[in-house]
């Protein structure tokens, strides 16, 4: 009887453990561990995911990691991606769906030397411009199309596109007149290299009317028919947005969390505090819901690519409010 009781107690313990086991979620970031993703690391460190019975694994990105490929291969449940890349992938057969949009506005900029005669977008003709690829080039290409500037490097009314590394060397070494920068990262790398803001001219994509949505959360459409999966995503989004709002109000502490999770040791406290402060301007006012007007602007920008648009038709089913509606009620 005693042995039977012990076996019964053990079985109950195993059953209780299984009943309370947290649900696993794997998140693939678009880039390396940095303040750009502070909300997710804050939610992990502050226990917001645990409070939602989630066991979240955050996978850093990098120059050789494409979130769309990672989720297509089944190695992530949800990814952080820019909408141009997500919609382009969807049109090519990867059914990504935006389930939340923590970033309400774009941080994309073109940063130029001020001593080369560039003062307006009209002055970009016949210039060498640094551009990130791997899906990051789509907003730029559409902007050039709207300006009537070819990007093949062969036309007198065009620009020469320099495939830019994920740093600012092309500008500092005068290999390009302008380079792609994010308001929260590369722009400040230029400043930290000893360049004065007075020496630069910047063009924000938001100001040029060609900004597209960045850093949304995307999942595979087929998974949204699984009630257990959608429940996990509702809890994940709720906890993540709690993390984002905490980061907005606690930039220094959030920077410390980022540094703790940065296994490369490449990040600095000063840069991360500044980055999170700038990121806070992009997430400000967002509760995670996607703004349909911003979505439509993104689609129209991507369709307006002249002879080489990013997408050829308006997508259907590319976003849903179901997750945020449930998460934020």
Residue frames relative to the residue before (quaternion, step in Angstrom):
aa qw qx qy qz dx dy dz
X 1.0000 0.0000 0.0000 0.0000 0.00 0.00 0.00
X 0.6468 0.5307 -0.3262 0.4400 3.52 0.98 -0.85
X 0.6478 0.5120 -0.3138 0.4687 3.59 0.98 -0.91
X 0.6454 0.5243 -0.3226 0.4523 3.56 0.97 -0.89
X 0.6427 0.5252 -0.3203 0.4566 3.57 1.02 -0.81
X 0.6427 0.5231 -0.3158 0.4622 3.55 1.03 -0.85
X 0.6503 0.5070 -0.3131 0.4712 3.56 0.98 -0.88
X 0.6530 0.5187 -0.3148 0.4532 3.56 1.01 -0.86
X 0.6543 0.5123 -0.3109 0.4612 3.57 0.98 -0.83
X 0.6399 0.5224 -0.3189 0.4647 3.55 1.03 -0.82
X 0.6440 0.5255 -0.3199 0.4547 3.56 0.99 -0.86
X 0.6513 0.5129 -0.3138 0.4628 3.55 1.00 -0.86
X 0.6376 0.5332 -0.3239 0.4520 3.57 1.04 -0.81
X 0.6504 0.5067 -0.3095 0.4737 3.55 0.98 -0.88
X 0.6496 0.5258 -0.3081 0.4546 3.54 1.01 -0.91
X 0.6623 0.5023 -0.3050 0.4647 3.57 0.95 -0.87
X 0.6352 0.5330 -0.3200 0.4583 3.55 1.04 -0.84
X 0.6627 0.5054 -0.3042 0.4613 3.56 0.95 -0.90
X 0.6555 0.5350 -0.3133 0.4313 3.55 1.04 -0.85
X 0.7596 0.3614 -0.1937 0.5048 3.57 1.08 -0.69
X 0.3884 0.7308 -0.4857 0.2812 3.60 1.22 0.09
X 0.4593 -0.6889 0.4918 0.2694 3.56 -0.93 0.93
X 0.4666 -0.6636 0.5117 0.2830 3.56 -1.19 0.64
X 0.4064 -0.7273 0.5051 0.2254 3.55 -0.91 0.95
X 0.0199 0.7586 -0.6508 0.0245 3.55 -1.09 0.84
X 0.1283 -0.7800 0.6088 0.0671 3.57 -0.89 0.95
X 0.1378 -0.7912 0.5954 0.0223 3.54 -0.76 1.16
X 0.1713 -0.7681 0.6097 0.0946 3.57 -0.86 0.99
X 0.3024 -0.7607 0.5516 0.1603 3.57 -0.72 1.10
X 0.5495 -0.6162 0.4571 0.3307 3.53 -1.28 0.41
X 0.8033 0.0947 -0.0236 0.5875 3.59 1.11 -0.60
X 0.7551 -0.4019 0.2700 0.4420 3.55 -1.32 -0.05
X 0.6752 -0.4766 0.3732 0.4215 3.55 -1.32 0.25
X 0.3273 0.7136 -0.5584 0.2680 3.56 -0.55 1.21
X 0.7599 -0.4273 0.2626 0.4136 3.54 -1.34 0.18
X 0.4910 0.6612 -0.4168 0.3846 3.58 1.24 -0.34
X 0.7720 0.2935 -0.1391 0.5463 3.58 1.16 -0.62
X 0.2015 0.8449 -0.4811 0.1186 3.55 1.25 0.42
X 0.6288 0.5801 -0.3479 0.3835 3.59 0.91 -0.85
X 0.6808 0.4905 -0.2902 0.4601 3.56 1.00 -0.83
X 0.6728 0.4770 -0.3038 0.4769 3.57 0.96 -0.80
X 0.6099 0.5350 -0.3465 0.4708 3.59 1.09 -0.67
X 0.6583 0.5112 -0.3099 0.4574 3.58 0.92 -0.92
X 0.6467 0.5067 -0.3117 0.4774 3.57 1.09 -0.71
X 0.7255 0.4575 -0.2461 0.4514 3.56 0.77 -1.07
X 0.7270 0.4374 -0.2431 0.4702 3.60 0.96 -0.83
X 0.5491 -0.6666 0.3702 0.3422 3.56 1.27 0.07
X 0.3720 0.7469 -0.4852 0.2614 3.59 1.21 0.26
X 0.6378 0.5005 -0.3303 0.4833 3.58 1.06 -0.68
X 0.6407 0.5272 -0.3237 0.4547 3.57 0.95 -0.86
X 0.6251 0.5438 -0.3340 0.4494 3.58 1.05 -0.77
X 0.7075 0.4114 -0.2427 0.5208 3.57 1.20 -0.55
X 0.4861 -0.6869 0.4106 0.3510 3.58 1.29 0.34
X 0.4812 0.6410 -0.4463 0.3979 3.53 0.94 0.96
X 0.1912 -0.7301 0.6456 0.1170 3.53 -1.13 0.78
X 0.0456 -0.8562 0.5136 -0.0327 3.55 0.05 1.34
X 0.1438 -0.7511 0.6409 0.0667 3.54 -0.99 0.97
X 0.1675 -0.7869 0.5894 0.0734 3.57 -0.74 1.08
X 0.1658 -0.7884 0.5892 0.0610 3.56 -0.73 1.14
X 0.3522 -0.7333 0.5353 0.2273 3.63 -0.57 1.07
X 0.3774 -0.7010 0.5536 0.2441 3.54 -1.23 0.52
X 0.0763 -0.7876 0.6084 0.0609 3.53 -1.27 -0.41
X 0.7433 -0.4362 0.2665 0.4315 3.59 -1.26 0.12
X 0.7476 0.3721 -0.2175 0.5054 3.59 1.12 -0.49
X 0.6250 0.5284 -0.3320 0.4690 3.57 1.26 0.24
X 0.1055 -0.7773 0.6195 0.0316 3.57 -0.72 1.11
X 0.4397 -0.7204 0.4627 0.2711 3.62 -0.50 1.11
X 0.6237 0.5502 -0.3496 0.4314 3.60 1.00 -0.76
X 0.6651 0.4884 -0.3035 0.4765 3.60 1.01 -0.75
X 0.6305 0.5456 -0.3340 0.4396 3.56 1.04 -0.78
X 0.7086 0.4371 -0.2757 0.4805 3.58 0.83 -0.92
X 0.6055 0.5487 -0.3566 0.4529 3.59 1.09 -0.62
X 0.7010 0.4610 -0.2563 0.4800 3.56 1.11 -0.71
X 0.5460 -0.6633 0.3767 0.3465 3.58 1.26 0.05
X 0.5284 0.6641 -0.3970 0.3495 3.58 1.23 0.23
X 0.7586 0.2224 -0.1731 0.5874 3.59 1.28 0.08
X 0.4307 -0.6825 0.5304 0.2595 3.55 -1.21 0.60
X 0.7899 0.0427 0.0433 0.6103 3.54 1.08 -0.83
X 0.1387 -0.8023 0.5782 0.0523 3.58 -1.04 0.76
X 0.3649 -0.6500 0.6112 0.2662 3.51 -1.35 0.42
X 0.1540 0.7968 -0.5644 0.1511 3.57 -0.65 1.11
X 0.4911 -0.6070 0.5248 0.3391 3.54 -1.27 0.37
X 0.5811 -0.6306 0.3901 0.3355 3.56 -0.99 0.78
X 0.6010 0.5547 -0.3934 0.4200 3.69 0.90 -0.65
X 0.6814 0.4730 -0.2895 0.4776 3.59 0.88 -0.92
X 0.6546 0.5218 -0.3150 0.4473 3.58 1.00 -0.83
X 0.6887 0.4680 -0.2885 0.4727 3.60 0.91 -0.87
X 0.6178 0.5290 -0.3458 0.4679 3.57 1.07 -0.69
X 0.6542 0.5033 -0.3054 0.4748 3.57 0.99 -0.84
X 0.6351 0.5357 -0.3327 0.4460 3.57 1.01 -0.79
X 0.6661 0.4989 -0.3095 0.4600 3.57 0.93 -0.85
X 0.6895 0.4654 -0.2715 0.4840 3.56 1.16 -0.59
X 0.7260 -0.4849 0.2345 0.4275 3.59 1.23 0.19
X 0.6100 0.5029 -0.3732 0.4855 3.60 1.25 -0.01
X 0.2564 -0.8403 0.4598 0.1297 3.62 -0.15 1.26
X 0.0441 0.8123 -0.5755 0.0836 3.57 0.35 1.26
X 0.1073 -0.7785 0.6170 0.0421 3.53 -1.12 0.78
X 0.3745 -0.7042 0.5593 0.2260 3.57 -0.93 0.93
X 0.1271 -0.8139 0.5649 0.0476 3.59 -0.72 1.09
X 0.7918 0.0139 -0.0133 0.6104 3.60 1.26 -0.25
X 0.1571 -0.7937 0.5855 0.0513 3.55 -1.18 0.67
X 0.1462 -0.8317 0.5310 0.0699 3.61 0.24 1.26
X 0.6997 0.4219 -0.2660 0.5115 3.61 1.06 -0.70
X 0.2510 -0.7993 0.5322 0.1220 3.57 -0.54 1.19
X 0.8008 0.1336 -0.0657 0.5801 3.60 1.13 -0.52
X 0.5657 -0.6394 0.4350 0.2861 3.53 -1.33 0.40
X 0.2756 -0.7577 0.5691 0.1614 3.55 -1.14 0.69
X 0.4295 0.7375 -0.4327 0.2905 3.57 1.30 0.10
X 0.0428 0.7900 -0.6093 0.0539 3.57 -0.97 0.90
X 0.2677 -0.6640 0.6538 0.2447 3.50 -1.42 0.19
X 0.1240 -0.8073 0.5764 0.0256 3.57 -0.66 1.13
X 0.0780 -0.8315 0.5485 -0.0399 3.55 -0.64 1.21
X 0.5354 -0.5574 0.5141 0.3720 3.51 -1.31 0.36
X 0.4038 -0.7380 0.4919 0.2245 3.56 -0.95 0.86
X 0.6762 0.5175 -0.2960 0.4329 3.59 1.20 -0.30
X 0.5963 0.5780 -0.3643 0.4214 3.60 1.24 0.25
X 0.6224 -0.5979 0.3267 0.3853 3.56 1.26 0.25
X 0.5229 0.6076 -0.4309 0.4145 3.58 1.18 0.47
X 0.0732 0.8025 -0.5874 0.0749 3.55 -0.68 1.13
X 0.7776 0.1262 -0.0878 0.6097 3.59 1.26 -0.25
X 0.6799 -0.4901 0.3360 0.4298 3.62 -1.18 0.31
X 0.5811 0.5914 -0.3769 0.4129 3.60 1.10 -0.55
X 0.6594 0.5239 -0.2980 0.4493 3.58 1.19 -0.55
X 0.5125 0.6674 -0.4125 0.3490 3.60 1.25 -0.01
X 0.4932 0.6685 -0.4306 0.3527 3.61 1.20 -0.35
X 0.8423 0.1375 -0.1465 0.5002 3.55 -1.08 0.90
X 0.5225 0.6034 -0.4310 0.4210 3.56 1.13 0.63
X 0.4027 -0.6547 0.5700 0.2903 3.52 -1.34 0.27
X 0.0595 -0.8239 0.5622 -0.0393 3.52 -0.59 1.22
X 0.3512 -0.7401 0.5392 0.1953 3.56 -0.84 0.99
X 0.0168 -0.8060 0.5890 -0.0560 3.55 -0.84 1.04
X 0.3718 -0.6886 0.5750 0.2384 3.54 -1.06 0.84
X 0.2380 -0.7545 0.5915 0.1554 3.55 -1.11 0.67
X 0.5850 0.5749 -0.4427 0.3623 3.61 -1.14 -0.58
X 0.7621 -0.3575 0.1803 0.5088 3.58 1.03 0.84
X 0.6101 0.5728 -0.3502 0.4208 3.59 1.22 -0.35
X 0.5938 0.6153 -0.3510 0.3816 3.57 1.25 -0.32
X 0.5050 0.7117 -0.4065 0.2704 3.58 1.17 -0.50
X 0.6774 0.4689 -0.3282 0.4621 3.66 0.75 -0.83
X 0.6361 0.5350 -0.3291 0.4481 3.59 0.99 -0.80
X 0.6688 0.5131 -0.3100 0.4397 3.57 0.83 -0.97
X 0.6702 0.4908 -0.2982 0.4701 3.57 0.99 -0.78
X 0.6037 0.5401 -0.3512 0.4696 3.57 1.09 -0.66
X 0.6635 0.4984 -0.3098 0.4641 3.58 0.88 -0.89
X 0.6258 0.5354 -0.3343 0.4583 3.57 1.03 -0.77
X 0.6576 0.5019 -0.3108 0.4681 3.59 0.98 -0.81
X 0.6724 0.4732 -0.2879 0.4910 3.57 1.15 -0.61
X 0.4578 -0.6936 0.4382 0.3425 3.57 1.28 -0.20
X 0.5143 0.6335 -0.4122 0.4052 3.57 1.20 0.53
X 0.3482 -0.7336 0.5428 0.2143 3.56 -0.73 1.02
X 0.2969 -0.7662 0.5479 0.1571 3.56 -1.20 0.52
X 0.4736 0.6911 -0.4335 0.3319 3.58 1.23 0.37
X 0.4664 -0.7170 0.4151 0.3100 3.56 1.30 -0.06
X 0.6420 0.5472 -0.3131 0.4363 3.57 1.27 0.07
X 0.6765 0.5043 -0.2848 0.4550 3.56 1.22 -0.45
X 0.5118 -0.6356 0.4825 0.3183 3.55 -1.14 0.64
X 0.7132 0.3614 -0.2353 0.5526 3.55 1.23 -0.42
X 0.5715 0.5761 -0.3822 0.4420 3.52 0.85 1.00
X 0.4121 -0.6651 0.5501 0.2920 3.51 -1.32 -0.31
X 0.3778 -0.6714 0.5770 0.2711 3.51 -1.26 0.41
X 0.2417 -0.7919 0.5492 0.1133 3.55 -0.63 1.15
X 0.1663 -0.7637 0.6190 0.0771 3.54 -0.80 1.07
X 0.3734 -0.7165 0.5397 0.2364 3.57 -0.67 1.07
X 0.2296 -0.8426 0.4822 0.0694 3.50 -0.16 1.37
X 0.4140 -0.6588 0.5667 0.2709 3.53 -1.05 0.80
X 0.5611 -0.6129 0.4278 0.3557 3.58 -1.21 0.34
X 0.5800 0.4813 -0.4278 0.4990 3.50 0.68 1.27
X 0.5402 -0.6429 0.4421 0.3153 3.61 -1.25 -0.11
X 0.3030 0.7992 -0.4793 0.1995 3.57 1.25 0.27
X 0.6205 0.5740 -0.3547 0.3997 3.60 0.96 -0.79
X 0.6760 0.4526 -0.2957 0.5007 3.59 1.06 -0.66
X 0.6780 0.5072 -0.3040 0.4366 3.58 0.81 -0.95
X 0.7333 0.4004 -0.2209 0.5032 3.57 1.07 -0.73
X 0.4588 -0.7255 0.4071 0.3122 3.56 1.36 0.24
X 0.3410 0.7258 -0.5200 0.2943 3.57 1.06 0.74
X 0.7727 0.1599 -0.0889 0.6079 3.56 1.25 -0.42
X 0.4988 -0.6413 0.4941 0.3096 3.54 -1.19 0.61
X 0.7803 0.0663 -0.0084 0.6219 3.55 1.17 -0.70
X 0.1039 -0.7788 0.6124 0.0872 3.55 -1.22 0.46
X 0.5567 -0.5679 0.4820 0.3676 3.53 -1.30 0.29
X 0.0578 0.7820 -0.6184 0.0528 3.55 -0.99 0.86
X 0.3191 -0.6771 0.6117 0.2560 3.53 -1.30 0.33
X 0.5793 -0.6239 0.4030 0.3359 3.56 -1.00 0.84
X 0.7320 0.4288 -0.2263 0.4786 3.56 1.17 -0.58
X 0.7825 0.3293 -0.1697 0.5004 3.61 1.18 -0.18
X 0.8324 0.2794 -0.1681 0.4481 3.57 -0.09 -1.30
X 0.5699 0.5810 -0.3929 0.4281 3.60 1.05 -0.64
X 0.7096 0.4525 -0.2598 0.4735 3.55 0.92 -0.91
X 0.5569 0.5658 -0.3976 0.4601 3.58 1.20 -0.34
X 0.6176 0.5246 -0.3375 0.4791 3.57 1.09 -0.71
X 0.6621 0.5005 -0.3050 0.4669 3.58 0.91 -0.91
X 0.6724 0.5052 -0.2933 0.4547 3.57 0.94 -0.88
X 0.6217 0.5377 -0.3408 0.4564 3.58 1.23 -0.39
X 0.6588 -0.5437 0.2933 0.4292 3.56 1.29 0.09
X 0.5158 0.6265 -0.4219 0.4042 3.57 1.28 0.16
X 0.3752 -0.7221 0.5364 0.2237 3.56 -0.95 0.90
X 0.5772 -0.5858 0.4313 0.3710 3.62 -1.04 0.65
X 0.6069 0.5716 -0.3480 0.4288 3.60 1.15 -0.60
X 0.6506 0.5212 -0.3138 0.4545 3.58 1.20 -0.40
X 0.7078 0.4654 -0.2313 0.4785 3.55 1.29 -0.22
X 0.1740 -0.7158 0.6625 0.1359 3.51 -1.36 0.45
X 0.0795 -0.8178 0.5697 0.0189 3.58 -0.76 0.99
X 0.1490 -0.7544 0.6339 0.0825 3.52 -1.22 0.68
X 0.2180 -0.7811 0.5741 0.1129 3.56 -0.49 1.19
X 0.5160 -0.6542 0.4578 0.3102 3.55 -0.90 0.92
X 0.5848 0.5728 -0.3680 0.4410 3.59 1.09 -0.65
X 0.6915 0.4814 -0.2751 0.4630 3.59 0.95 -0.92
X 0.6900 0.4811 -0.2731 0.4668 3.58 1.14 -0.61
X 0.4886 -0.6984 0.4096 0.3251 3.57 1.28 0.00
X 0.6453 0.5109 -0.3251 0.4656 3.60 1.21 0.34
X 0.3454 0.7478 -0.5020 0.2637 3.56 1.22 0.39
X 0.1491 -0.7663 0.6201 0.0781 3.54 -1.09 0.77
X 0.6178 -0.5799 0.3815 0.3694 3.56 -1.16 0.53
X 0.1597 -0.8001 0.5772 0.0343 3.55 -0.94 0.98
X 0.8697 0.1753 -0.0966 0.4512 3.52 -1.35 0.38
X 0.2629 0.7339 -0.5689 0.2620 3.55 0.75 1.11
X 0.4452 -0.6524 0.5367 0.2968 3.55 -1.33 0.17
X 0.0569 -0.8244 0.5618 -0.0394 3.57 -0.72 1.14
X 0.0685 -0.7641 0.6407 0.0321 3.52 -1.18 0.75
X 0.5804 -0.5516 0.4515 0.3937 3.56 -1.30 0.12
X 0.5727 -0.6463 0.3939 0.3149 3.54 -0.88 1.02
X 0.6407 0.5589 -0.3326 0.4082 3.57 0.93 -0.87
X 0.6493 0.5390 -0.3247 0.4273 3.59 1.07 -0.64
X 0.5983 0.5949 -0.3612 0.3972 3.58 1.17 -0.45
X 0.5994 0.5398 -0.3668 0.4634 3.59 1.26 -0.11
X 0.5993 0.5363 -0.3436 0.4850 3.58 1.36 -0.09
X 0.4061 -0.7507 0.4684 0.2282 3.58 -0.44 1.22
X 0.6395 0.5272 -0.3288 0.4527 3.58 1.01 -0.77
X 0.6511 0.5081 -0.3135 0.4687 3.58 1.01 -0.79
X 0.6745 0.4868 -0.3131 0.4583 3.60 0.83 -0.90
X 0.6082 0.5437 -0.3496 0.4607 3.57 1.08 -0.66
X 0.6391 0.5158 -0.3178 0.4738 3.58 1.00 -0.83
X 0.6820 0.4923 -0.2945 0.4536 3.58 0.91 -0.90
X 0.5966 0.5504 -0.3631 0.4574 3.59 1.06 -0.64
X 0.6839 0.4711 -0.2767 0.4834 3.56 0.92 -0.93
X 0.6344 0.5379 -0.3226 0.4518 3.56 1.06 -0.81
X 0.6750 0.4848 -0.2964 0.4705 3.59 0.87 -0.91
X 0.6391 0.5299 -0.3323 0.4476 3.59 0.92 -0.85
X 0.6912 0.4656 -0.2772 0.4782 3.59 0.87 -0.93
X 0.6409 0.5361 -0.3264 0.4419 3.59 1.00 -0.82
X 0.6737 0.4836 -0.3011 0.4708 3.59 0.92 -0.87
X 0.5835 0.5442 -0.3667 0.4784 3.58 1.14 -0.57
X 0.6458 0.5185 -0.3040 0.4708 3.55 1.07 -0.80
X 0.6545 0.5171 -0.3167 0.4515 3.57 0.97 -0.84
X 0.6737 0.4896 -0.3113 0.4577 3.59 0.88 -0.86
X 0.6216 0.5232 -0.3412 0.4727 3.59 1.07 -0.71
X 0.6535 0.5205 -0.3136 0.4513 3.59 0.96 -0.85
X 0.6090 0.5557 -0.3502 0.4446 3.59 1.04 -0.76
X 0.7515 0.4065 -0.2035 0.4781 3.57 0.96 -0.88
X 0.7810 0.2652 -0.1182 0.5530 3.60 1.22 -0.39
X 0.0404 -0.8619 0.5053 0.0155 3.57 0.75 1.09
X 0.6758 0.4992 -0.3148 0.4415 3.61 0.86 -0.88
X 0.6777 0.4744 -0.2962 0.4774 3.57 0.90 -0.89
X 0.6345 0.5215 -0.3320 0.4639 3.59 1.03 -0.76
X 0.6170 0.5370 -0.3419 0.4627 3.59 1.06 -0.72
X 0.6287 0.5339 -0.3306 0.4588 3.57 1.04 -0.75
X 0.6318 0.5211 -0.3254 0.4727 3.58 1.06 -0.74
X 0.6304 0.5300 -0.3276 0.4629 3.58 0.97 -0.84
X 0.6658 0.5047 -0.3078 0.4553 3.57 0.88 -0.91
X 0.6304 0.5389 -0.3353 0.4470 3.58 1.04 -0.72
X 0.7402 0.4025 -0.2220 0.4907 3.59 1.04 -0.74
X 0.5499 0.6052 -0.3998 0.4143 3.61 1.24 -0.14
X 0.2113 -0.8226 0.5189 0.0971 3.57 -0.15 1.29
X 0.6114 0.5717 -0.3529 0.4182 3.59 1.21 -0.38
X 0.3305 -0.7522 0.5032 0.2680 3.57 1.12 -0.61
X 0.4690 0.7179 -0.4118 0.3083 3.58 1.29 0.19
X 0.6562 0.5336 -0.3181 0.4284 3.58 1.14 -0.53
X 0.2450 -0.7522 0.5930 0.1500 3.54 -1.22 0.57
X 0.6163 -0.5786 0.3839 0.3716 3.54 -1.13 0.63
X 0.6487 0.5352 -0.3263 0.4317 3.58 0.89 -0.90
X 0.6897 0.4835 -0.2813 0.4598 3.55 0.86 -0.98
X 0.6796 0.4959 -0.2986 0.4506 3.59 0.95 -0.82
X 0.6172 0.5234 -0.3516 0.4706 3.60 1.01 -0.69
X 0.6682 0.4941 -0.2918 0.4736 3.55 0.93 -0.91
X 0.6453 0.5270 -0.3216 0.4499 3.57 0.97 -0.86
X 0.6799 0.4828 -0.3028 0.4614 3.57 0.84 -0.93
X 0.6051 0.5510 -0.3478 0.4574 3.58 1.10 -0.64
X 0.6815 0.4683 -0.2784 0.4886 3.57 1.00 -0.87
X 0.6207 0.5365 -0.3359 0.4627 3.58 1.04 -0.76
X 0.6054 0.5830 -0.3438 0.4188 3.56 1.07 -0.76
X 0.6140 0.5426 -0.3427 0.4595 3.57 1.17 -0.56
X 0.6842 0.4821 -0.2759 0.4726 3.58 1.16 -0.62
X 0.7173 0.4057 -0.2474 0.5096 3.58 1.13 -0.61
X 0.4444 0.7169 -0.4434 0.3033 3.58 1.26 -0.27
X 0.8205 0.2261 -0.1850 0.4914 3.55 -0.91 0.94
X 0.6095 0.5553 -0.3592 0.4372 3.59 1.23 -0.18
X 0.1745 -0.7639 0.6093 0.1213 3.55 -1.03 0.80
X 0.6748 -0.4855 0.2741 0.4835 3.54 1.34 0.24
X 0.5759 0.5885 -0.3813 0.4203 3.57 1.23 -0.33
X 0.4406 -0.6806 0.5190 0.2709 3.55 -1.08 0.74
X 0.3462 -0.7192 0.5678 0.2013 3.56 -0.94 0.94
X 0.4148 -0.7539 0.4465 0.2454 3.56 -0.48 1.17
X 0.6136 0.5452 -0.3555 0.4470 3.60 1.06 -0.63
X 0.6512 0.4984 -0.3099 0.4811 3.58 1.02 -0.80
X 0.6119 0.5382 -0.3395 0.4698 3.56 1.11 -0.69
X 0.6725 0.4953 -0.2997 0.4610 3.58 0.86 -0.93
X 0.6284 0.5265 -0.3336 0.4656 3.58 1.04 -0.76
X 0.6317 0.5307 -0.3225 0.4640 3.56 1.00 -0.82
X 0.6668 0.5006 -0.2993 0.4639 3.58 0.88 -0.95
X 0.6695 0.5000 -0.3049 0.4569 3.58 0.88 -0.91
X 0.6273 0.5297 -0.3303 0.4656 3.58 1.05 -0.76
X 0.7002 0.4731 -0.2724 0.4601 3.57 0.91 -0.92
X 0.6487 0.5007 -0.3155 0.4784 3.58 1.12 -0.60
X 0.6857 0.5184 -0.2759 0.4302 3.56 1.16 -0.60
X 0.3613 0.7733 -0.4541 0.2555 3.55 0.99 0.76
X 0.5618 -0.6239 0.3936 0.3745 3.59 1.14 0.50
X 0.8301 -0.1721 0.1456 0.5101 3.55 -0.87 -0.97
X 0.7782 0.2597 -0.1409 0.5542 3.58 1.24 -0.28
X 0.0339 0.8338 -0.5493 0.0422 3.61 0.59 1.12
X 0.5951 -0.5701 0.4300 0.3688 3.55 -1.23 0.51
X 0.7666 0.0639 -0.0333 0.6380 3.55 1.06 -0.84
X 0.3911 -0.7601 0.4809 0.1948 3.58 -1.04 0.73
X 0.7877 0.1192 -0.0837 0.5986 3.58 1.25 -0.20
X 0.6042 -0.5605 0.4154 0.3850 3.55 -1.19 0.54
X 0.4042 -0.7335 0.4887 0.2445 3.60 -0.72 0.99
X 0.2272 -0.7421 0.6118 0.1528 3.53 -1.26 0.46
X 0.8348 0.1898 -0.1448 0.4961 3.58 -0.97 0.83
X 0.4089 0.7526 -0.4413 0.2676 3.59 1.21 0.37
X 0.7854 0.1360 -0.1137 0.5931 3.59 1.25 -0.12
X 0.1019 -0.7793 0.6150 0.0645 3.52 -1.24 0.47
X 0.3270 -0.7328 0.5634 0.1967 3.53 -1.13 0.70
X 0.4087 0.7551 -0.4472 0.2506 3.58 1.29 -0.14
X 0.6731 0.5015 -0.3073 0.4484 3.58 0.92 -0.88
X 0.7093 0.4399 -0.2741 0.4778 3.59 0.77 -0.98
X 0.5901 0.5661 -0.3730 0.4385 3.60 1.04 -0.68
X 0.7084 0.4440 -0.2534 0.4868 3.57 0.93 -0.93
X 0.6690 0.5278 -0.3008 0.4283 3.57 0.99 -0.88
X 0.7855 0.3751 -0.1643 0.4640 3.57 0.97 -0.86
X 0.4683 0.6948 -0.4436 0.3180 3.60 1.22 -0.04
